[in-house]
C-alpha cells in the first residue's frame, strides 16, 4: 500500500467517526433547559441529534451550531402526583413518609 492510500483511508475513517450521531440535551452540551414540571409531574426537555464533531465543537466553543440530524422533546416523569408531599397544615413541618408494607 502506498502512503497516499493509507492517509486516504485514515481520513475517511475520521470523517465517518465525526458523522456519528449523538443526542445532546438542550441543543448544546453547555446549555441548561430544565423547565418546571407540569401538573401531571412531567418535564419536557429539548434535545438534538447531532454529528459527533458538531457536539465536540459546541463543547469547545460555547455556541449552539445549527447543524443537526433531527430534534425533539423527551418527556420525563419526575413527580408522582398521587404520592405528592405537602406541608402539614398549621405547623410548617413536612409529614413523615410511610413506606407501604
N, CA, C and O atoms as a GROMACS GRO file, in nm:
protein
  404
    1UNK      N    1   0.083  -0.118   0.000
    1UNK     CA    2   0.000   0.000   0.000
    1UNK      C    3   0.088   0.125   0.000
    1UNK      O    4   0.194   0.130   0.063
    2UNK      N    5   0.042   0.219  -0.069
    2UNK     CA    6   0.117   0.342  -0.071
    2UNK      C    7   0.077   0.429   0.047
    2UNK      O    8  -0.028   0.411   0.109
    3UNK      N    9   0.161   0.522   0.076
    3UNK     CA   10   0.135   0.614   0.187
    3UNK      C   11   0.008   0.695   0.161
    3UNK      O   12  -0.067   0.727   0.253
    4UNK      N   13  -0.016   0.727   0.035
    4UNK     CA   14  -0.135   0.806  -0.001
    4UNK      C   15  -0.264   0.729   0.029
    4UNK      O   16  -0.360   0.787   0.079
    5UNK      N   17  -0.268   0.600  -0.002
    5UNK     CA   18  -0.387   0.519   0.026
    5UNK      C   19  -0.412   0.505   0.176
    5UNK      O   20  -0.527   0.508   0.220
    6UNK      N   21  -0.306   0.492   0.253
    6UNK     CA   22  -0.321   0.482   0.399
    6UNK      C   23  -0.377   0.611   0.454
    6UNK      O   24  -0.468   0.608   0.537
    7UNK      N   25  -0.323   0.724   0.411
    7UNK     CA   26  -0.373   0.854   0.458
    7UNK      C   27  -0.518   0.877   0.417
    7UNK      O   28  -0.598   0.930   0.494
    8UNK      N   29  -0.553   0.836   0.295
    8UNK     CA   30  -0.691   0.850   0.248
    8UNK      C   31  -0.785   0.762   0.332
    8UNK      O   32  -0.895   0.805   0.365
    9UNK      N   33  -0.741   0.642   0.365
    9UNK     CA   34  -0.822   0.554   0.449
    9UNK      C   35  -0.841   0.610   0.590
    9UNK      O   36  -0.951   0.603   0.645
   10UNK      N   37  -0.735   0.664   0.649
   10UNK     CA   38  -0.745   0.724   0.783
   10UNK      C   39  -0.834   0.847   0.781
   10UNK      O   40  -0.912   0.869   0.874
   11UNK      N   41  -0.823   0.928   0.677
   11UNK     CA   42  -0.908   1.046   0.666
   11UNK      C   43  -1.055   1.006   0.652
   11UNK      O   44  -1.142   1.067   0.714
   12UNK      N   45  -1.082   0.904   0.570
   12UNK     CA   46  -1.220   0.856   0.553
   12UNK      C   47  -1.276   0.804   0.684
   12UNK      O   48  -1.392   0.829   0.717
   13UNK      N   49  -1.195   0.730   0.760
   13UNK     CA   50  -1.239   0.678   0.889
   13UNK      C   51  -1.268   0.792   0.986
   13UNK      O   52  -1.365   0.787   1.061
   14UNK      N   53  -1.185   0.894   0.986
   14UNK     CA   54  -1.205   1.010   1.074
   14UNK      C   55  -1.334   1.084   1.039
   14UNK      O   56  -1.407   1.127   1.128
   15UNK      N   57  -1.362   1.098   0.910
   15UNK     CA   58  -1.486   1.163   0.868
   15UNK      C   59  -1.607   1.081   0.911
   15UNK      O   60  -1.705   1.137   0.959
   16UNK      N   61  -1.602   0.949   0.894
   16UNK     CA   62  -1.714   0.864   0.934
   16UNK      C   63  -1.738   0.870   1.085
   16UNK      O   64  -1.854   0.874   1.128
   17UNK      N   65  -1.633   0.870   1.164
   17UNK     CA   66  -1.648   0.881   1.310
   17UNK      C   67  -1.706   1.017   1.347
   17UNK      O   68  -1.789   1.026   1.437
   18UNK      N   69  -1.663   1.122   1.278
   18UNK     CA   70  -1.713   1.257   1.306
   18UNK      C   71  -1.860   1.273   1.273
   18UNK      O   72  -1.927   1.360   1.330
   19UNK      N   73  -1.912   1.192   1.182
   19UNK     CA   74  -2.054   1.200   1.146
   19UNK      C   75  -2.143   1.110   1.233
   19UNK      O   76  -2.264   1.107   1.213
   20UNK      N   77  -2.084   1.038   1.329
   20UNK     CA   78  -2.161   0.951   1.417
   20UNK      C   79  -2.263   1.034   1.495
   20UNK      O   80  -2.225   1.136   1.553
   21UNK      N   81  -2.392   0.995   1.497
   21UNK     CA   82  -2.494   1.075   1.565
   21UNK      C   83  -2.490   1.059   1.717
   21UNK      O   84  -2.479   0.947   1.768
   22UNK      N   85  -2.499   1.171   1.788
   22UNK     CA   86  -2.507   1.172   1.934
   22UNK      C   87  -2.624   1.261   1.975
   22UNK      O   88  -2.652   1.362   1.910
   23UNK      N   89  -2.691   1.223   2.083
   23UNK     CA   90  -2.802   1.302   2.135
   23UNK      C   91  -2.748   1.403   2.235
   23UNK      O   92  -2.675   1.368   2.327
   24UNK      N   93  -2.785   1.529   2.215
   24UNK     CA   94  -2.739   1.638   2.300
   24UNK      C   95  -2.860   1.704   2.364
   24UNK      O   96  -2.946   1.759   2.293
   25UNK      N   97  -2.869   1.700   2.496
   25UNK     CA   98  -2.980   1.762   2.567
   25UNK      C   99  -2.966   1.913   2.564
   25UNK      O  100  -2.856   1.966   2.577
   26UNK      N  101  -3.076   1.981   2.546
   26UNK     CA  102  -3.085   2.128   2.543
   26UNK      C  103  -3.024   2.188   2.417
   26UNK      O  104  -3.014   2.311   2.408
   27UNK      N  105  -2.982   2.108   2.321
   27UNK     CA  106  -2.931   2.160   2.196
   27UNK      C  107  -2.783   2.189   2.194
   27UNK      O  108  -2.724   2.196   2.086
   28UNK      N  109  -2.720   2.205   2.310
   28UNK     CA  110  -2.576   2.230   2.318
   28UNK      C  111  -2.525   2.170   2.449
   28UNK      O  112  -2.596   2.176   2.550
   29UNK      N  113  -2.405   2.113   2.450
   29UNK     CA  114  -2.354   2.049   2.572
   29UNK      C  115  -2.342   2.144   2.691
   29UNK      O  116  -2.348   2.098   2.805
   30UNK      N  117  -2.325   2.273   2.668
   30UNK     CA  118  -2.308   2.367   2.778
   30UNK      C  119  -2.437   2.437   2.817
   30UNK      O  120  -2.436   2.521   2.907
   31UNK      N  121  -2.548   2.405   2.752
   31UNK     CA  122  -2.675   2.473   2.780
   31UNK      C  123  -2.752   2.403   2.891
   31UNK      O  124  -2.734   2.284   2.916
   32UNK      N  125  -2.838   2.479   2.957
   32UNK     CA  126  -2.929   2.423   3.058
   32UNK      C  127  -3.071   2.459   3.017
   32UNK      O  128  -3.096   2.568   2.965
   33UNK      N  129  -3.166   2.366   3.041
   33UNK     CA  130  -3.303   2.392   2.996
   33UNK      C  131  -3.405   2.309   3.076
   33UNK      O  132  -3.498   2.256   3.016
   34UNK      N  133  -3.390   2.296   3.206
   34UNK     CA  134  -3.484   2.216   3.283
   34UNK      C  135  -3.604   2.302   3.323
   34UNK      O  136  -3.591   2.389   3.409
   35UNK      N  137  -3.721   2.279   3.260
   35UNK     CA  138  -3.839   2.357   3.295
   35UNK      C  139  -3.905   2.302   3.422
   35UNK      O  140  -3.870   2.195   3.470
   36UNK      N  141  -4.000   2.377   3.473
   36UNK     CA  142  -4.078   2.332   3.587
   36UNK      C  143  -4.171   2.219   3.542
   36UNK      O  144  -4.215   2.218   3.427
   37UNK      N  145  -4.202   2.125   3.632
   37UNK     CA  146  -4.292   2.016   3.592
   37UNK      C  147  -4.435   2.065   3.571
   37UNK      O  148  -4.479   2.162   3.633
   38UNK      N  149  -4.507   1.995   3.481
   38UNK     CA  150  -4.647   2.026   3.459
   38UNK      C  151  -4.731   1.965   3.570
   38UNK      O  152  -4.676   1.895   3.655
   39UNK      N  153  -4.863   1.987   3.573
   39UNK     CA  154  -4.946   1.933   3.682
   39UNK      C  155  -4.944   1.780   3.695
   39UNK      O  156  -4.974   1.728   3.803
   40UNK      N  157  -4.909   1.708   3.589
   40UNK     CA  158  -4.900   1.563   3.596
   40UNK      C  159  -4.763   1.515   3.643
   40UNK      O  160  -4.742   1.395   3.657
   41UNK      N  161  -4.669   1.606   3.667
   41UNK     CA  162  -4.536   1.570   3.715
   41UNK      C  163  -4.434   1.544   3.606
   41UNK      O  164  -4.328   1.488   3.634
   42UNK      N  165  -4.462   1.582   3.482
   42UNK     CA  166  -4.370   1.560   3.370
   42UNK      C  167  -4.294   1.688   3.336
   42UNK      O  168  -4.347   1.798   3.351
   43UNK      N  169  -4.170   1.670   3.291
   43UNK     CA  170  -4.095   1.780   3.231
   43UNK      C  171  -4.066   1.743   3.087
   43UNK      O  172  -4.044   1.626   3.055
   44UNK      N  173  -4.066   1.842   3.001
   44UNK     CA  174  -4.036   1.822   2.859
   44UNK      C  175  -3.903   1.887   2.830
   44UNK      O  176  -3.889   2.009   2.841
   45UNK      N  177  -3.802   1.806   2.794
   45UNK     CA  178  -3.666   1.854   2.773
   45UNK      C  179  -3.632   1.845   2.625
   45UNK      O  180  -3.649   1.740   2.563
   46UNK      N  181  -3.585   1.956   2.568
   46UNK     CA  182  -3.547   1.962   2.427
   46UNK      C  183  -3.416   1.887   2.403
   46UNK      O  184  -3.326   1.892   2.487
   47UNK      N  185  -3.405   1.820   2.291
   47UNK     CA  186  -3.281   1.752   2.254
   47UNK      C  187  -3.257   1.766   2.104
   47UNK      O  188  -3.350   1.789   2.027
   48UNK      N  189  -3.132   1.752   2.065
   48UNK     CA  190  -3.094   1.748   1.925
   48UNK      C  191  -3.004   1.627   1.902
   48UNK      O  192  -2.922   1.594   1.987
   49UNK      N  193  -3.018   1.563   1.788
   49UNK     CA  194  -2.926   1.457   1.746
   49UNK      C  195  -2.834   1.520   1.643
   49UNK      O  196  -2.876   1.559   1.534
   50UNK      N  197  -2.705   1.528   1.681
   50UNK     CA  198  -2.606   1.600   1.601
   50UNK      C  199  -2.490   1.508   1.565
   50UNK      O  200  -2.471   1.404   1.628
   51UNK      N  201  -2.411   1.545   1.464
   51UNK     CA  202  -2.286   1.472   1.439
   51UNK      C  203  -2.190   1.491   1.557
   51UNK      O  204  -2.190   1.596   1.622
   52UNK      N  205  -2.110   1.391   1.583
   52UNK     CA  206  -2.016   1.396   1.695
   52UNK      C  207  -1.923   1.516   1.686
   52UNK      O  208  -1.895   1.580   1.787
   53UNK      N  209  -1.876   1.548   1.567
   53UNK     CA  210  -1.785   1.661   1.552
   53UNK      C  211  -1.854   1.793   1.589
   53UNK      O  212  -1.788   1.883   1.644
   54UNK      N  213  -1.982   1.808   1.561
   54UNK     CA  214  -2.055   1.929   1.599
   54UNK      C  215  -2.069   1.938   1.750
   54UNK      O  216  -2.050   2.045   1.808
   55UNK      N  217  -2.101   1.827   1.816
   55UNK     CA  218  -2.112   1.826   1.961
   55UNK      C  219  -1.979   1.862   2.027
   55UNK      O  220  -1.976   1.934   2.126
   56UNK      N  221  -1.868   1.811   1.972
   56UNK     CA  222  -1.737   1.845   2.026
   56UNK      C  223  -1.704   1.993   2.006
   56UNK      O  224  -1.649   2.057   2.096
   57UNK      N  225  -1.737   2.047   1.890
   57UNK     CA  226  -1.714   2.190   1.866
   57UNK      C  227  -1.799   2.276   1.959
   57UNK      O  228  -1.752   2.380   2.007
   58UNK      N  229  -1.924   2.235   1.984
   58UNK     CA  230  -2.010   2.311   2.074
   58UNK      C  231  -1.958   2.307   2.218
   58UNK      O  232  -1.982   2.400   2.295
   59UNK      N  233  -1.888   2.201   2.253
   59UNK     CA  234  -1.829   2.193   2.387
   59UNK      C  235  -1.708   2.286   2.398
   59UNK      O  236  -1.692   2.356   2.498
   60UNK      N  237  -1.624   2.285   2.296
   60UNK     CA  238  -1.503   2.369   2.298
   60UNK      C  239  -1.539   2.516   2.282
   60UNK      O  240  -1.492   2.601   2.358
   61UNK      N  241  -1.623   2.547   2.185
   61UNK     CA  242  -1.670   2.684   2.163
   61UNK      C  243  -1.811   2.692   2.223
   61UNK      O  244  -1.900   2.623   2.172
   62UNK      N  245  -1.835   2.770   2.326
   62UNK     CA  246  -1.968   2.770   2.389
   62UNK      C  247  -2.076   2.836   2.302
   62UNK      O  248  -2.131   2.940   2.338
   63UNK      N  249  -2.105   2.773   2.187
   63UNK     CA  250  -2.208   2.822   2.096
   63UNK      C  251  -2.294   2.703   2.053
   63UNK      O  252  -2.252   2.588   2.062
   64UNK      N  253  -2.414   2.733   2.007
   64UNK     CA  254  -2.503   2.629   1.955
   64UNK      C  255  -2.500   2.638   1.803
   64UNK      O  256  -2.560   2.728   1.744
   65UNK      N  257  -2.430   2.544   1.740
   65UNK     CA  258  -2.423   2.542   1.594
   65UNK      C  259  -2.552   2.484   1.537
   65UNK      O  260  -2.604   2.387   1.592
   66UNK      N  261  -2.606   2.541   1.430
   66UNK     CA  262  -2.735   2.497   1.377
   66UNK      C  263  -2.727   2.374   1.287
   66UNK      O  264  -2.805   2.362   1.192
   67UNK      N  265  -2.635   2.282   1.314
   67UNK     CA  266  -2.621   2.160   1.234
   67UNK      C  267  -2.673   2.043   1.316
   67UNK      O  268  -2.616   2.011   1.421
   68UNK      N  269  -2.779   1.977   1.270
   68UNK     CA  270  -2.835   1.864   1.343
   68UNK      C  271  -2.905   1.771   1.246
   68UNK      O  272  -2.948   1.812   1.138
   69UNK      N  273  -2.916   1.643   1.287
   69UNK     CA  274  -2.991   1.546   1.207
   69UNK      C  275  -3.141   1.561   1.232
   69UNK      O  276  -3.220   1.564   1.138
   70UNK      N  277  -3.179   1.569   1.358
   70UNK     CA  278  -3.319   1.596   1.394
   70UNK      C  279  -3.324   1.641   1.539
   70UNK      O  280  -3.223   1.634   1.610
   71UNK      N  281  -3.441   1.688   1.583
   71UNK     CA  282  -3.457   1.735   1.721
   71UNK      C  283  -3.596   1.698   1.769
   71UNK      O  284  -3.681   1.654   1.691
   72UNK      N  285  -3.618   1.716   1.897
   72UNK     CA  286  -3.748   1.684   1.954
   72UNK      C  287  -3.749   1.711   2.104
   72UNK      O  288  -3.662   1.780   2.157
   73UNK      N  289  -3.849   1.657   2.170
   73UNK     CA  290  -3.863   1.673   2.315
   73UNK      C  291  -3.880   1.537   2.381
   73UNK      O  292  -3.957   1.453   2.335
   74UNK      N  293  -3.805   1.515   2.490
   74UNK     CA  294  -3.823   1.398   2.574
   74UNK      C  295  -3.914   1.437   2.689
   74UNK      O  296  -3.902   1.547   2.743
   75UNK      N  297  -4.004   1.348   2.727
   75UNK     CA  298  -4.088   1.372   2.845
   75UNK      C  299  -4.044   1.276   2.955
   75UNK      O  300  -4.040   1.155   2.935
   76UNK      N  301  -4.012   1.333   3.072
   76UNK     CA  302  -3.972   1.255   3.187
   76UNK      C  303  -4.069   1.282   3.301
   76UNK      O  304  -4.104   1.398   3.326
   77UNK      N  305  -4.112   1.177   3.371
   77UNK     CA  306  -4.195   1.198   3.490
   77UNK      C  307  -4.102   1.205   3.610
   77UNK      O  308  -4.035   1.107   3.644
   78UNK      N  309  -4.099   1.322   3.675
   78UNK     CA  310  -4.011   1.339   3.790
   78UNK      C  311  -4.088   1.347   3.921
   78UNK      O  312  -4.030   1.333   4.028
   79UNK      N  313  -4.219   1.370   3.913
   79UNK     CA  314  -4.303   1.377   4.032
   79UNK      C  315  -4.424   1.289   4.010
   79UNK      O  316  -4.489   1.297   3.905
   80UNK      N  317  -4.456   1.204   4.108
   80UNK     CA  318  -4.576   1.124   4.101
   80UNK      C  319  -4.686   1.200   4.174
   80UNK      O  320  -4.681   1.209   4.297
   81UNK      N  321  -4.786   1.255   4.104
   81UNK     CA  322  -4.885   1.340   4.170
   81UNK      C  323  -4.970   1.267   4.274
   81UNK      O  324  -5.026   1.332   4.362
   82UNK      N  325  -4.981   1.135   4.267
   82UNK     CA  326  -5.062   1.065   4.366
   82UNK      C  327  -4.989   1.050   4.499
   82UNK      O  328  -5.054   1.033   4.603
   83UNK      N  329  -4.856   1.057   4.498
   83UNK     CA  330  -4.778   1.047   4.622
   83UNK      C  331  -4.712   1.180   4.656
   83UNK      O  332  -4.604   1.182   4.715
   84UNK      N  333  -4.777   1.290   4.620
   84UNK     CA  334  -4.716   1.420   4.645
   84UNK      C  335  -4.714   1.450   4.795
   84UNK      O  336  -4.801   1.406   4.870
   85UNK      N  337  -4.614   1.522   4.836
   85UNK     CA  338  -4.596   1.558   4.977
   85UNK      C  339  -4.630   1.704   4.993
   85UNK      O  340  -4.578   1.788   4.919
   86UNK      N  341  -4.715   1.736   5.087
   86UNK     CA  342  -4.748   1.875   5.114
   86UNK      C  343  -4.725   1.903   5.262
   86UNK      O  344  -4.730   1.811   5.344
   87UNK      N  345  -4.700   2.028   5.298
   87UNK     CA  346  -4.675   2.060   5.438
   87UNK      C  347  -4.795   2.027   5.526
   87UNK      O  348  -4.909   2.035   5.481
   88UNK      N  349  -4.769   1.991   5.651
   88UNK     CA  350  -4.876   1.966   5.748
   88UNK      C  351  -4.935   2.102   5.784
   88UNK      O  352  -4.863   2.195   5.819
   89UNK      N  353  -5.066   2.112   5.774
   89UNK     CA  354  -5.131   2.242   5.796
   89UNK      C  355  -5.107   2.293   5.937
   89UNK      O  356  -5.122   2.220   6.035
   90UNK      N  357  -5.070   2.419   5.944
   90UNK     CA  358  -5.057   2.486   6.073
   90UNK      C  359  -4.922   2.470   6.141
   90UNK      O  360  -4.891   2.547   6.231
   91UNK      N  361  -4.840   2.372   6.100
   91UNK     CA  362  -4.714   2.351   6.170
   91UNK      C  363  -4.593   2.398   6.091
   91UNK      O  364  -4.489   2.427   6.149
   92UNK      N  365  -4.605   2.406   5.959
   92UNK     CA  366  -4.491   2.442   5.876
   92UNK      C  367  -4.395   2.327   5.856
   92UNK      O  368  -4.293   2.342   5.788
   93UNK      N  369  -4.426   2.210   5.913
   93UNK     CA  370  -4.338   2.093   5.901
   93UNK      C  371  -4.386   2.003   5.789
   93UNK      O  372  -4.503   2.006   5.751
   94UNK      N  373  -4.297   1.925   5.739
   94UNK     CA  374  -4.332   1.828   5.637
   94UNK      C  375  -4.374   1.698   5.704
   94UNK      O  376  -4.314   1.661   5.806
   95UNK      N  377  -4.473   1.626   5.651
   95UNK     CA  378  -4.513   1.500   5.712
   95UNK      C  379  -4.406   1.393   5.689
   95UNK      O  380  -4.329   1.400   5.593
   96UNK      N  381  -4.403   1.294   5.777
   96UNK     CA  382  -4.309   1.184   5.757
   96UNK      C  383  -4.366   1.092   5.649
   96UNK      O  384  -4.487   1.071   5.640
   97UNK      N  385  -4.276   1.037   5.569
   97UNK     CA  386  -4.318   0.948   5.460
   97UNK      C  387  -4.325   0.806   5.514
   97UNK      O  388  -4.233   0.760   5.581
   98UNK      N  389  -4.433   0.738   5.484
   98UNK     CA  390  -4.453   0.600   5.526
   98UNK      C  391  -4.440   0.510   5.404
   98UNK      O  392  -4.511   0.530   5.306
   99UNK      N  393  -4.351   0.412   5.409
   99UNK     CA  394  -4.337   0.317   5.300
   99UNK      C  395  -4.440   0.207   5.318
   99UNK      O  396  -4.459   0.157   5.429
  100UNK      N  397  -4.506   0.167   5.208
  100UNK     CA  398  -4.605   0.060   5.219
  100UNK      C  399  -4.538  -0.072   5.256
  100UNK      O  400  -4.425  -0.100   5.215
  101UNK      N  401  -4.611  -0.153   5.335
  101UNK     CA  402  -4.560  -0.286   5.367
  101UNK      C  403  -4.538  -0.301   5.507
  101UNK      O  404  -4.495  -0.408   5.551
   0.00000   0.00000   0.00000
